[in-house]
Amino acid sequence: MTTENAPIYLSGQTGSGKTAVALALAKTLGPVEIINADAYQVYSGLEILTAAPTEEEKELVPHHLFGILDCDNECDAAAFSDLARAKIAEIEQRATPLVVGGSGLYLKAITHGLAPTPPGNPELRKKLEEHSLEQLVTQYRKLDPTGAKKTNLANRRYVTRNLEICILSGRPASEIKSVWQNNQPNIHAVYLRREREDIYARINRRTERMFEEGVVEEIAALGDLSTTAAKAIGIAEIQALIAGEMEREACVETIQKKTRHYAKRQATWFRREAAFRSVEVGADDEAETIAASVLSLP
């Protein structure tokens, strides 16, 4: 794989070993700087829960866009794509950007580019400001029921902007935000593919390990959560454990199950993404071996 400072995109299911492979790639390629493309590793305070790179790992290679937001901040694919694309352009001047993550929508927003949304309309915005939040939410739900389910409806700014997009475009905002600028980008993109039994076993072990590392205390220390952050697998279950509403064993098993289901959805997503070439990974393969397989791609 020849890059000449062109970005490399490294994806895979949760628990597939992306962090270790990224570090191995950085050792071989150098100079390399790693950019996060995980929807939840962008948040500070969820490092154990999301298996974010450790401080020791970050010291080995420059890392970007990890832990940059407080958990009460919203973040969607469009906003993250803007951050990541700007960071990629900056790093390309001095090193190879290695974009690492398993959030398919976030990665696709970066690699394919989301279609632009209609610009703000001052006259329409003024009219919308005259309505109560409840009225705005009711209208938004009618025009974009799918988007409304994914939006923090207590945040007037988000509701107003999405409603504005619906009215100006005549289409649901969620539909507008899922259209791509480039359906066939010329990129260096890899998907680490493991056998189902292997990935499930890795997920189960990682869940047990995060409890050993103090994830309960991590979640107990959280303050307010945005709609986005609150969706991270494990938060609701651990909060129920802390409240005495769930036993530890049941909590661990539920998180393992939900994470396995998420991994299955990831596999389905990346099977449809022709831009990402698969690299088969064996259960006993070392990170350096996997990195060599990635670099041997034509």
DOGUZA-635259 format. One record per residue: residue in three letters; chain; x, z, y of N, C-alpha, C in turn. Coordinates in steps of 0.02 Angstrom, whole numbers. Example, Ala and Ser with C-alpha at 12.3 -4.5 7.8 and 13.67 -1.06 7.14 Angstrom:
REM DOGUZA-635259
(site "ala"; "A"; (660; 390; -284); (615; 390; -225); (660; 390; -165))
(site "ser"; "A"; (642; 354; -112); (684; 357; -53); (645; 394; 2))
//
This chain:
REM DOGUZA-635259
(site "met"; "A"; (43; 0; -60); (0; 0; 0); (44; 0; 62))
(site "thr"; "A"; (41; -53; 102); (79; -59; 164); (35; -40; 222))
(site "thr"; "A"; (57; 6; 264); (14; 30; 318); (39; 14; 388))
(site "glu"; "A"; (105; 20; 399); (134; 8; 466); (95; 46; 519))
(site "asn"; "A"; (84; 109; 505); (49; 156; 550); (-27; 143; 554))
(site "ala"; "A"; (-53; 97; 515); (-125; 90; 511); (-152; 151; 475))
(site "pro"; "A"; (-210; 176; 494); (-236; 236; 462); (-251; 226; 388))
(site "ile"; "A"; (-242; 280; 351); (-261; 281; 280); (-318; 331; 274))
(site "tyr"; "A"; (-369; 312; 237); (-427; 355; 226); (-427; 379; 154))
(site "leu"; "A"; (-424; 445; 145); (-422; 474; 79); (-485; 516; 67))
(site "ser"; "A"; (-526; 494; 20); (-588; 528; 6); (-592; 549; -67))
(site "gly"; "A"; (-645; 584; -83); (-656; 608; -151); (-708; 662; -150))
(site "gln"; "A"; (-733; 679; -208); (-783; 732; -212); (-753; 799; -192))
(site "thr"; "A"; (-797; 846; -176); (-775; 913; -162); (-738; 941; -223))
(site "gly"; "A"; (-680; 970; -212); (-642; 997; -268); (-598; 946; -304))
(site "ser"; "A"; (-593; 886; -278); (-555; 833; -313); (-480; 838; -301))
(site "gly"; "A"; (-458; 880; -255); (-387; 888; -243); (-360; 848; -185))
(site "lys"; "A"; (-404; 831; -137); (-384; 788; -81); (-328; 819; -39))
(site "thr"; "A"; (-332; 884; -27); (-282; 917; 15); (-212; 911; -14))
(site "ala"; "A"; (-206; 925; -79); (-140; 921; -112); (-114; 850; -113))
(site "val"; "A"; (-157; 802; -126); (-136; 732; -127); (-116; 709; -57))
(site "ala"; "A"; (-151; 731; -7); (-134; 713; 62); (-64; 737; 80))
(site "leu"; "A"; (-48; 798; 60); (19; 826; 74); (72; 787; 36))
(site "ala"; "A"; (56; 768; -26); (104; 728; -66); (115; 660; -35))
(site "leu"; "A"; (62; 629; -10); (68; 565; 24); (111; 572; 87))
(site "ala"; "A"; (101; 626; 124); (138; 637; 185); (213; 642; 172))
(site "lys"; "A"; (231; 674; 116); (302; 681; 98); (334; 613; 85))
(site "thr"; "A"; (295; 569; 54); (322; 504; 35); (322; 455; 94))
(site "leu"; "A"; (267; 453; 131); (260; 404; 185); (299; 423; 247))
(site "gly"; "A"; (287; 480; 273); (318; 507; 333); (341; 455; 386))
(site "pro"; "A"; (332; 466; 449); (294; 523; 476); (218; 512; 469))
(site "val"; "A"; (182; 566; 451); (110; 564; 440); (78; 623; 476))
(site "glu"; "A"; (19; 612; 503); (-20; 667; 531); (-90; 664; 501))
(site "ile"; "A"; (-115; 721; 478); (-178; 724; 442); (-237; 739; 489))
(site "ile"; "A"; (-291; 701; 480); (-351; 710; 520); (-409; 729; 475))
(site "asn"; "A"; (-445; 780; 493); (-502; 803; 453); (-560; 754; 457))
(site "ala"; "A"; (-594; 744; 399); (-656; 706; 397); (-706; 742; 352))
(site "asp"; "A"; (-707; 808; 358); (-754; 849; 321); (-802; 881; 371))
(site "ala"; "A"; (-866; 874; 359); (-917; 896; 407); (-914; 971; 422))
(site "tyr"; "A"; (-887; 1011; 375); (-888; 1083; 385); (-819; 1113; 399))
(site "gln"; "A"; (-766; 1077; 380); (-700; 1101; 397); (-685; 1095; 471))
(site "val"; "A"; (-729; 1061; 507); (-723; 1056; 580); (-737; 1124; 612))
(site "tyr"; "A"; (-770; 1169; 575); (-789; 1234; 603); (-737; 1288; 591))
(site "ser"; "A"; (-727; 1330; 641); (-684; 1388; 635); (-724; 1446; 606))
(site "gly"; "A"; (-695; 1481; 558); (-729; 1538; 527); (-758; 1523; 459))
(site "leu"; "A"; (-749; 1461; 435); (-774; 1443; 368); (-717; 1418; 324))
(site "glu"; "A"; (-656; 1441; 338); (-598; 1414; 303); (-599; 1426; 228))
(site "ile"; "A"; (-619; 1486; 207); (-621; 1500; 135); (-679; 1463; 103))
(site "leu"; "A"; (-736; 1465; 133); (-796; 1433; 106); (-785; 1358; 96))
(site "thr"; "A"; (-752; 1326; 143); (-743; 1253; 140); (-677; 1231; 110))
(site "ala"; "A"; (-637; 1279; 87); (-571; 1264; 59); (-529; 1222; 107))
(site "ala"; "A"; (-530; 1242; 170); (-491; 1208; 221); (-416; 1218; 208))
(site "pro"; "A"; (-374; 1173; 232); (-302; 1182; 224); (-280; 1250; 251))
(site "thr"; "A"; (-234; 1282; 216); (-208; 1348; 237); (-160; 1339; 295))
(site "glu"; "A"; (-144; 1395; 327); (-96; 1392; 382); (-28; 1368; 357))
(site "glu"; "A"; (-10; 1387; 296); (54; 1365; 267); (54; 1289; 257))
(site "glu"; "A"; (-2; 1262; 234); (-7; 1189; 225); (-5; 1153; 291))
(site "lys"; "A"; (-36; 1182; 342); (-36; 1150; 408); (33; 1148; 439))
(site "glu"; "A"; (76; 1196; 419); (143; 1197; 446); (187; 1141; 417))
(site "leu"; "A"; (167; 1115; 359); (206; 1063; 326); (197; 995; 360))
(site "val"; "A"; (136; 982; 383); (118; 918; 415); (70; 933; 472))
(site "pro"; "A"; (76; 898; 528); (28; 908; 583); (-44; 894; 559))
(site "his"; "A"; (-90; 939; 574); (-161; 931; 556); (-203; 930; 620))
(site "his"; "A"; (-257; 891; 618); (-300; 885; 676); (-374; 889; 657))
(site "leu"; "A"; (-414; 914; 704); (-488; 919; 697); (-510; 967; 642))
(site "phe"; "A"; (-468; 1014; 625); (-487; 1068; 580); (-501; 1130; 622))
(site "gly"; "A"; (-559; 1162; 611); (-575; 1225; 645); (-577; 1219; 721))
(site "ile"; "A"; (-601; 1163; 747); (-601; 1153; 819); (-666; 1174; 853))
(site "leu"; "A"; (-718; 1188; 813); (-783; 1207; 841); (-804; 1276; 817))
(site "asp"; "A"; (-835; 1314; 861); (-867; 1377; 841); (-929; 1359; 800))
(site "cys"; "A"; (-949; 1405; 758); (-1005; 1391; 712); (-1073; 1384; 745))
(site "asp"; "A"; (-1077; 1401; 809); (-1142; 1393; 843); (-1148; 1325; 877))
(site "asn"; "A"; (-1098; 1282; 868); (-1099; 1215; 898); (-1126; 1164; 849))
(site "glu"; "A"; (-1167; 1118; 875); (-1191; 1063; 834); (-1137; 1009; 829))
(site "cys"; "A"; (-1138; 971; 775); (-1093; 914; 769); (-1124; 865; 721))
(site "asp"; "A"; (-1129; 802; 741); (-1155; 751; 696); (-1103; 696; 687))
(site "ala"; "A"; (-1121; 646; 646); (-1073; 593; 631); (-1051; 555; 692))
(site "ala"; "A"; (-1096; 543; 738); (-1079; 505; 799); (-1029; 543; 841))
(site "ala"; "A"; (-1042; 607; 853); (-997; 647; 894); (-929; 654; 860))
(site "phe"; "A"; (-930; 666; 794); (-866; 674; 759); (-827; 608; 758))
(site "ser"; "A"; (-862; 553; 750); (-828; 488; 749); (-791; 476; 814))
(site "asp"; "A"; (-821; 494; 870); (-788; 485; 935); (-722; 525; 937))
(site "leu"; "A"; (-725; 587; 913); (-666; 630; 912); (-612; 601; 867))
(site "ala"; "A"; (-632; 580; 807); (-585; 556; 757); (-553; 490; 779))
(site "arg"; "A"; (-593; 445; 806); (-566; 380; 827); (-515; 388; 884))
(site "ala"; "A"; (-530; 433; 929); (-483; 445; 984); (-418; 475; 957))
(site "lys"; "A"; (-424; 520; 909); (-364; 552; 880); (-324; 501; 840))
(site "ile"; "A"; (-357; 457; 803); (-323; 405; 765); (-283; 359; 812))
(site "ala"; "A"; (-314; 338; 866); (-281; 294; 914); (-219; 328; 944))
(site "glu"; "A"; (-225; 392; 956); (-168; 430; 984); (-111; 434; 934))
(site "ile"; "A"; (-126; 451; 871); (-75; 461; 821); (-41; 396; 800))
(site "glu"; "A"; (-78; 341; 800); (-50; 276; 781); (11; 257; 822))
(site "gln"; "A"; (18; 285; 881); (75; 270; 924); (140; 301; 899))
(site "arg"; "A"; (133; 352; 854); (193; 387; 833); (199; 399; 758))
(site "ala"; "A"; (143; 392; 721); (143; 409; 650); (84; 375; 615))
(site "thr"; "A"; (81; 384; 550); (24; 358; 511); (-32; 410; 509))
(site "pro"; "A"; (-91; 394; 535); (-147; 440; 530); (-174; 439; 458))
(site "leu"; "A"; (-179; 498; 428); (-207; 505; 361); (-272; 544; 368))
(site "val"; "A"; (-328; 509; 362); (-394; 538; 373); (-420; 562; 306))
(site "val"; "A"; (-433; 628; 300); (-448; 658; 236); (-515; 695; 237))
(site "gly"; "A"; (-559; 679; 190); (-622; 715; 186); (-670; 682; 137))
(site "gly"; "A"; (-722; 719; 120); (-771; 694; 72); (-839; 682; 101))
(site "ser"; "A"; (-846; 689; 167); (-911; 679; 199); (-921; 605; 212))
(site "gly"; "A"; (-959; 573; 167); (-966; 501; 168); (-990; 473; 234))
(site "leu"; "A"; (-1041; 504; 262); (-1069; 479; 325); (-1019; 485; 382))
(site "tyr"; "A"; (-982; 539; 385); (-933; 548; 438); (-877; 496; 431))
(site "leu"; "A"; (-854; 485; 369); (-802; 435; 358); (-827; 365; 376))
(site "lys"; "A"; (-888; 350; 357); (-914; 283; 372); (-924; 273; 446))
(site "ala"; "A"; (-943; 326; 481); (-950; 320; 554); (-883; 304; 586))
(site "ile"; "A"; (-829; 331; 557); (-762; 317; 583); (-740; 246; 565))
(site "thr"; "A"; (-748; 228; 501); (-721; 164; 477); (-764; 103; 496))
(site "his"; "A"; (-830; 112; 498); (-875; 56; 511); (-901; 56; 583))
(site "gly"; "A"; (-902; 114; 614); (-927; 119; 682); (-1003; 118; 686))
(site "leu"; "A"; (-1030; 170; 716); (-1103; 172; 726); (-1123; 125; 783))
(site "ala"; "A"; (-1179; 93; 775); (-1204; 50; 828); (-1220; 92; 890))
(site "pro"; "A"; (-1210; 66; 950); (-1221; 105; 1010); (-1296; 122; 1019))
(site "thr"; "A"; (-1308; 181; 1045); (-1377; 201; 1061); (-1392; 183; 1133))
(site "pro"; "A"; (-1456; 176; 1151); (-1474; 158; 1220); (-1447; 210; 1270))
(site "pro"; "A"; (-1422; 187; 1327); (-1397; 234; 1378); (-1454; 275; 1407))
(site "gly"; "A"; (-1437; 332; 1436); (-1488; 376; 1464); (-1527; 341; 1521))
(site "asn"; "A"; (-1589; 359; 1526); (-1633; 331; 1578); (-1656; 387; 1623))
(site "pro"; "A"; (-1632; 391; 1685); (-1648; 447; 1729); (-1723; 457; 1741))
(site "glu"; "A"; (-1760; 402; 1748); (-1832; 408; 1760); (-1868; 438; 1700))
(site "leu"; "A"; (-1851; 413; 1640); (-1881; 439; 1579); (-1861; 512; 1569))
(site "arg"; "A"; (-1797; 527; 1580); (-1773; 595; 1571); (-1811; 644; 1617))
(site "lys"; "A"; (-1824; 622; 1679); (-1860; 664; 1726); (-1930; 678; 1702))
(site "lys"; "A"; (-1963; 627; 1673); (-2030; 637; 1646); (-2030; 685; 1587))
(site "leu"; "A"; (-1980; 677; 1545); (-1976; 720; 1486); (-1963; 793; 1506))
(site "glu"; "A"; (-1926; 802; 1559); (-1911; 871; 1582); (-1974; 908; 1606))
(site "glu"; "A"; (-2026; 870; 1621); (-2088; 902; 1643); (-2129; 931; 1586))
(site "his"; "A"; (-2110; 914; 1524); (-2146; 938; 1465); (-2112; 999; 1436))
(site "ser"; "A"; (-2151; 1039; 1402); (-2123; 1098; 1368); (-2085; 1075; 1306))
(site "leu"; "A"; (-2041; 1118; 1281); (-2004; 1102; 1221); (-2052; 1089; 1163))
(site "glu"; "A"; (-2104; 1128; 1158); (-2153; 1119; 1105); (-2185; 1050; 1107))
(site "gln"; "A"; (-2200; 1026; 1166); (-2230; 960; 1174); (-2180; 905; 1154))
(site "leu"; "A"; (-2117; 915; 1174); (-2065; 866; 1157); (-2055; 863; 1081))
(site "val"; "A"; (-2054; 921; 1049); (-2044; 923; 977); (-2102; 888; 941))
(site "thr"; "A"; (-2163; 900; 964); (-2221; 868; 933); (-2216; 792; 937))
(site "gln"; "A"; (-2196; 767; 996); (-2189; 695; 1004); (-2132; 667; 962))
(site "tyr"; "A"; (-2077; 703; 961); (-2018; 682; 923); (-2035; 678; 849))
(site "arg"; "A"; (-2071; 727; 824); (-2090; 727; 753); (-2134; 666; 735))
(site "lys"; "A"; (-2175; 646; 782); (-2218; 587; 770); (-2177; 523; 768))
(site "leu"; "A"; (-2128; 517; 813); (-2090; 456; 818); (-2032; 452; 768))
(site "asp"; "A"; (-2006; 509; 748); (-1948; 509; 703); (-1951; 570; 657))
(site "pro"; "A"; (-1997; 571; 609); (-2003; 629; 564); (-1940; 643; 524))
(site "thr"; "A"; (-1905; 590; 504); (-1842; 600; 466); (-1789; 634; 509))
(site "gly"; "A"; (-1780; 608; 570); (-1731; 638; 614); (-1748; 708; 635))
(site "ala"; "A"; (-1813; 722; 644); (-1835; 788; 665); (-1816; 842; 613))
(site "lys"; "A"; (-1817; 822; 550); (-1799; 870; 497); (-1726; 889; 498))
(site "lys"; "A"; (-1684; 847; 528); (-1612; 859; 529); (-1587; 884; 597))
(site "thr"; "A"; (-1633; 895; 644); (-1614; 914; 712); (-1631; 987; 726))
(site "asn"; "A"; (-1589; 1019; 764); (-1604; 1087; 787); (-1658; 1082; 840))
(site "leu"; "A"; (-1720; 1094; 821); (-1777; 1084; 866); (-1783; 1138; 918))
(site "ala"; "A"; (-1740; 1189; 914); (-1738; 1240; 966); (-1692; 1220; 1024))
(site "asn"; "A"; (-1655; 1166; 1013); (-1607; 1142; 1063); (-1641; 1087; 1103))
(site "arg"; "A"; (-1661; 1103; 1164); (-1698; 1054; 1205); (-1657; 991; 1218))
(site "arg"; "A"; (-1593; 998; 1228); (-1551; 941; 1244); (-1551; 890; 1187))
(site "tyr"; "A"; (-1544; 915; 1125); (-1544; 870; 1067); (-1611; 836; 1058))
(site "val"; "A"; (-1664; 875; 1065); (-1732; 847; 1057); (-1745; 794; 1110))
(site "thr"; "A"; (-1728; 810; 1172); (-1740; 763; 1227); (-1701; 698; 1217))
(site "arg"; "A"; (-1638; 703; 1200); (-1597; 642; 1191); (-1623; 600; 1134))
(site "asn"; "A"; (-1640; 630; 1078); (-1665; 592; 1021); (-1733; 560; 1037))
(site "leu"; "A"; (-1774; 597; 1073); (-1839; 570; 1093); (-1829; 511; 1141))
(site "glu"; "A"; (-1782; 518; 1185); (-1766; 465; 1233); (-1745; 401; 1196))
(site "ile"; "A"; (-1704; 409; 1144); (-1682; 351; 1105); (-1742; 318; 1071))
(site "cys"; "A"; (-1787; 359; 1044); (-1846; 332; 1010); (-1889; 291; 1059))
(site "ile"; "A"; (-1900; 317; 1118); (-1943; 284; 1167); (-1911; 220; 1194))
(site "leu"; "A"; (-1847; 224; 1210); (-1813; 166; 1240); (-1803; 109; 1190))
(site "ser"; "A"; (-1791; 127; 1127); (-1777; 75; 1077); (-1839; 52; 1039))
(site "gly"; "A"; (-1891; 95; 1039); (-1950; 78; 1000); (-1939; 89; 926))
(site "arg"; "A"; (-1885; 124; 908); (-1869; 137; 838); (-1849; 210; 830))
(site "pro"; "A"; (-1854; 238; 770); (-1832; 308; 760); (-1758; 316; 777))
(site "ala"; "A"; (-1741; 370; 810); (-1671; 383; 828); (-1627; 386; 766))
(site "ser"; "A"; (-1654; 417; 713); (-1614; 423; 651); (-1598; 354; 621))
(site "glu"; "A"; (-1642; 306; 631); (-1631; 238; 606); (-1577; 204; 648))
(site "ile"; "A"; (-1581; 213; 713); (-1531; 183; 759); (-1461; 210; 741))
(site "lys"; "A"; (-1458; 274; 727); (-1393; 306; 714); (-1364; 289; 646))
(site "ser"; "A"; (-1401; 252; 605); (-1376; 235; 538); (-1357; 161; 533))
(site "val"; "A"; (-1357; 126; 590); (-1337; 55; 592); (-1262; 51; 607))
(site "trp"; "A"; (-1228; 5; 572); (-1155; 1; 578); (-1133; -58; 620))
(site "gln"; "A"; (-1078; -50; 656); (-1049; -104; 697); (-1014; -156; 653))
(site "asn"; "A"; (-981; -133; 600); (-942; -177; 557); (-956; -160; 484))
(site "asn"; "A"; (-987; -206; 449); (-1004; -193; 379); (-948; -208; 330))
(site "gln"; "A"; (-895; -241; 353); (-839; -257; 309); (-772; -245; 345))
(site "pro"; "A"; (-757; -182; 359); (-695; -167; 394); (-634; -179; 349))
(site "asn"; "A"; (-580; -201; 379); (-517; -211; 343); (-476; -146; 349))
(site "ile"; "A"; (-483; -103; 299); (-452; -36; 304); (-416; -18; 239))
(site "his"; "A"; (-371; 31; 244); (-339; 60; 186); (-378; 123; 168))
(site "ala"; "A"; (-421; 119; 118); (-465; 175; 101); (-467; 186; 26))
(site "val"; "A"; (-461; 249; 6); (-455; 267; -64); (-505; 322; -82))
(site "tyr"; "A"; (-532; 317; -141); (-578; 368; -167); (-548; 395; -232))
(site "leu"; "A"; (-535; 460; -235); (-508; 491; -296); (-566; 503; -345))
(site "arg"; "A"; (-563; 470; -402); (-617; 474; -450); (-595; 516; -511))
(site "arg"; "A"; (-630; 571; -522); (-618; 613; -581); (-678; 610; -628))
(site "glu"; "A"; (-666; 624; -691); (-720; 628; -739); (-767; 685; -721))
(site "arg"; "A"; (-831; 677; -737); (-880; 727; -717); (-863; 797; -743))
(site "glu"; "A"; (-843; 802; -806); (-828; 868; -835); (-770; 900; -797))
(site "asp"; "A"; (-721; 859; -778); (-663; 884; -742); (-683; 911; -673))
(site "ile"; "A"; (-720; 871; -635); (-738; 892; -567); (-783; 953; -569))
(site "tyr"; "A"; (-828; 956; -617); (-873; 1014; -622); (-833; 1077; -638))
(site "ala"; "A"; (-784; 1071; -683); (-743; 1129; -700); (-702; 1151; -639))
(site "arg"; "A"; (-677; 1104; -601); (-638; 1121; -541); (-682; 1155; -489))
(site "ile"; "A"; (-744; 1132; -482); (-791; 1163; -435); (-806; 1235; -456))
(site "asn"; "A"; (-817; 1245; -520); (-833; 1312; -544); (-775; 1360; -532))
(site "arg"; "A"; (-714; 1337; -545); (-655; 1379; -534); (-645; 1393; -460))
(site "arg"; "A"; (-654; 1342; -419); (-643; 1351; -347); (-694; 1400; -317))
(site "thr"; "A"; (-755; 1398; -341); (-806; 1444; -316); (-787; 1516; -333))
(site "glu"; "A"; (-765; 1527; -394); (-743; 1595; -414); (-683; 1617; -372))
(site "arg"; "A"; (-638; 1570; -358); (-578; 1587; -320); (-595; 1606; -248))
(site "met"; "A"; (-644; 1573; -219); (-659; 1589; -149); (-690; 1659; -142))
(site "phe"; "A"; (-723; 1683; -194); (-747; 1752; -193); (-689; 1800; -198))
(site "glu"; "A"; (-639; 1782; -238); (-579; 1824; -244); (-540; 1826; -178))
(site "glu"; "A"; (-545; 1772; -140); (-507; 1767; -77); (-543; 1798; -17))
(site "gly"; "A"; (-605; 1821; -27); (-640; 1856; 28); (-693; 1817; 64))
(site "val"; "A"; (-727; 1771; 30); (-777; 1730; 64); (-837; 1772; 87))
(site "val"; "A"; (-852; 1826; 51); (-909; 1868; 72); (-895; 1899; 140))
(site "glu"; "A"; (-834; 1924; 148); (-815; 1954; 213); (-814; 1900; 267))
(site "glu"; "A"; (-793; 1840; 250); (-792; 1785; 298); (-862; 1770; 324))
(site "ile"; "A"; (-910; 1765; 279); (-979; 1749; 299); (-1010; 1808; 336))
(site "ala"; "A"; (-993; 1869; 317); (-1020; 1928; 350); (-998; 1931; 423))
(site "ala"; "A"; (-941; 1901; 438); (-914; 1904; 506); (-942; 1849; 552))
(site "leu"; "A"; (-982; 1804; 524); (-1009; 1749; 564); (-1060; 1774; 615))
(site "gly"; "A"; (-1062; 1740; 672); (-1114; 1754; 721); (-1170; 1703; 714))
(site "asp"; "A"; (-1195; 1678; 770); (-1248; 1628; 768); (-1222; 1563; 737))
(site "leu"; "A"; (-1266; 1529; 701); (-1248; 1466; 668); (-1290; 1409; 696))
(site "ser"; "A"; (-1257; 1353; 707); (-1294; 1293; 726); (-1331; 1266; 665))
(site "thr"; "A"; (-1377; 1220; 676); (-1412; 1189; 620); (-1363; 1155; 573))
(site "thr"; "A"; (-1312; 1123; 601); (-1263; 1088; 560); (-1223; 1137; 518))
(site "ala"; "A"; (-1194; 1187; 549); (-1151; 1235; 513); (-1190; 1272; 459))
(site "ala"; "A"; (-1252; 1289; 474); (-1293; 1328; 427); (-1306; 1291; 362))
(site "lys"; "A"; (-1295; 1225; 362); (-1308; 1185; 301); (-1250; 1188; 251))
(site "ala"; "A"; (-1195; 1218; 270); (-1138; 1222; 224); (-1158; 1259; 161))
(site "ile"; "A"; (-1144; 1230; 104); (-1163; 1260; 40); (-1129; 1328; 32))
(site "gly"; "A"; (-1169; 1378; 17); (-1143; 1444; 5); (-1162; 1495; 58))
(site "ile"; "A"; (-1174; 1473; 119); (-1189; 1521; 172); (-1254; 1558; 158))
(site "ala"; "A"; (-1308; 1523; 143); (-1373; 1556; 131); (-1369; 1603; 71))
(site "glu"; "A"; (-1334; 1581; 19); (-1329; 1623; -42); (-1289; 1686; -29))
(site "ile"; "A"; (-1233; 1679; 7); (-1191; 1738; 20); (-1226; 1785; 69))
(site "gln"; "A"; (-1263; 1758; 116); (-1302; 1801; 161); (-1355; 1840; 121))
(site "ala"; "A"; (-1384; 1808; 71); (-1433; 1842; 28); (-1398; 1897; -13))
(site "leu"; "A"; (-1337; 1883; -35); (-1298; 1933; -71); (-1283; 1993; -27))
(site "ile"; "A"; (-1263; 1980; 35); (-1247; 2033; 82); (-1309; 2075; 97))
(site "ala"; "A"; (-1367; 2043; 100); (-1430; 2078; 115); (-1459; 2114; 55))
(site "gly"; "A"; (-1425; 2109; -3); (-1450; 2142; -63); (-1506; 2105; -97))
(site "glu"; "A"; (-1516; 2042; -79); (-1571; 2002; -107); (-1549; 1961; -167))
(site "met"; "A"; (-1484; 1962; -184); (-1458; 1923; -239); (-1399; 1959; -269))
(site "glu"; "A"; (-1393; 1957; -335); (-1336; 1986; -369); (-1276; 1939; -363))
(site "arg"; "A"; (-1216; 1968; -368); (-1155; 1928; -359); (-1151; 1871; -410))
(site "glu"; "A"; (-1166; 1886; -473); (-1161; 1834; -525); (-1209; 1776; -511))
(site "ala"; "A"; (-1270; 1793; -491); (-1319; 1741; -475); (-1297; 1702; -414))
(site "cys"; "A"; (-1266; 1735; -366); (-1242; 1703; -305); (-1189; 1651; -322))
(site "val"; "A"; (-1141; 1672; -363); (-1087; 1626; -383); (-1115; 1566; -421))
(site "glu"; "A"; (-1159; 1580; -468); (-1188; 1526; -509); (-1229; 1477; -467))
(site "thr"; "A"; (-1266; 1504; -418); (-1306; 1460; -376); (-1262; 1415; -333))
(site "ile"; "A"; (-1209; 1443; -306); (-1163; 1403; -265); (-1129; 1350; -308))
(site "gln"; "A"; (-1109; 1369; -368); (-1078; 1320; -413); (-1126; 1262; -427))
(site "lys"; "A"; (-1189; 1279; -442); (-1239; 1229; -458); (-1251; 1182; -398))
(site "lys"; "A"; (-1260; 1211; -338); (-1272; 1170; -279); (-1212; 1126; -263))
(site "thr"; "A"; (-1153; 1152; -274); (-1093; 1113; -260); (-1086; 1056; -310))
(site "arg"; "A"; (-1103; 1068; -373); (-1102; 1014; -423); (-1152; 959; -404))
(site "his"; "A"; (-1211; 979; -380); (-1261; 929; -359); (-1235; 889; -300))
(site "tyr"; "A"; (-1201; 923; -254); (-1172; 888; -196); (-1119; 838; -219))
(site "ala"; "A"; (-1077; 859; -267); (-1026; 814; -293); (-1057; 752; -325))
(site "lys"; "A"; (-1113; 761; -357); (-1148; 704; -387); (-1172; 656; -333))
(site "arg"; "A"; (-1198; 684; -278); (-1220; 641; -223); (-1161; 604; -191))
(site "gln"; "A"; (-1104; 638; -186); (-1045; 606; -159); (-1024; 546; -203))
(site "ala"; "A"; (-1025; 556; -269); (-1006; 502; -314); (-1052; 442; -306))
(site "thr"; "A"; (-1116; 456; -298); (-1165; 402; -287); (-1151; 365; -222))
(site "trp"; "A"; (-1136; 403; -169); (-1122; 373; -103); (-1062; 326; -108))
(site "phe"; "A"; (-1006; 350; -136); (-945; 311; -135); (-946; 253; -184))
(site "arg"; "A"; (-990; 254; -234); (-997; 196; -277); (-1023; 136; -238))
(site "arg"; "A"; (-1059; 150; -184); (-1087; 95; -143); (-1039; 72; -89))
(site "glu"; "A"; (-985; 108; -78); (-939; 93; -24); (-882; 49; -48))
(site "ala"; "A"; (-891; -16; -40); (-841; -65; -65); (-774; -58; -30))
(site "ala"; "A"; (-773; -31; 31); (-711; -26; 69); (-664; 26; 39))
(site "phe"; "A"; (-691; 72; -1); (-651; 125; -31); (-633; 106; -103))
(site "arg"; "A"; (-569; 97; -116); (-546; 79; -183); (-535; 142; -225))
(site "ser"; "A"; (-558; 140; -287); (-554; 199; -330); (-485; 206; -362))
(site "val"; "A"; (-462; 267; -365); (-401; 284; -402); (-422; 335; -455))
(site "glu"; "A"; (-414; 317; -518); (-434; 362; -572); (-384; 419; -577))
(site "val"; "A"; (-411; 480; -581); (-369; 540; -582); (-382; 579; -647))
(site "gly"; "A"; (-329; 593; -684); (-336; 632; -745); (-336; 706; -730))
(site "ala"; "A"; (-365; 745; -775); (-371; 817; -765); (-304; 851; -756))
(site "asp"; "A"; (-252; 825; -788); (-186; 857; -785); (-138; 822; -737))
(site "asp"; "A"; (-161; 773; -700); (-117; 737; -654); (-95; 781; -596))
(site "glu"; "A"; (-31; 780; -581); (-4; 816; -524); (-18; 776; -460))
(site "ala"; "A"; (-18; 811; -404); (-33; 779; -340); (16; 722; -326))
(site "glu"; "A"; (80; 732; -344); (130; 680; -331); (115; 617; -372))
(site "thr"; "A"; (91; 626; -434); (73; 570; -476); (15; 531; -447))
(site "ile"; "A"; (-35; 568; -423); (-94; 537; -392); (-73; 499; -329))
(site "ala"; "A"; (-31; 530; -289); (-7; 498; -227); (29; 433; -243))
(site "ala"; "A"; (69; 433; -297); (105; 372; -317); (56; 318; -337))
(site "ser"; "A"; (0; 336; -370); (-51; 288; -389); (-84; 257; -327))
(site "val"; "A"; (-95; 300; -277); (-125; 276; -215); (-78; 226; -181))
(site "leu"; "A"; (-14; 242; -178); (34; 200; -144); (49; 135; -183))
(site "ser"; "A"; (33; 134; -247); (46; 74; -287); (-9; 22; -280))
(site "leu"; "A"; (-63; 40; -246); (-117; -8; -235); (-90; -66; -194))
(site "pro"; "A"; (-111; -127; -210); (-87; -186; -171); (-114; -186; -101))
//
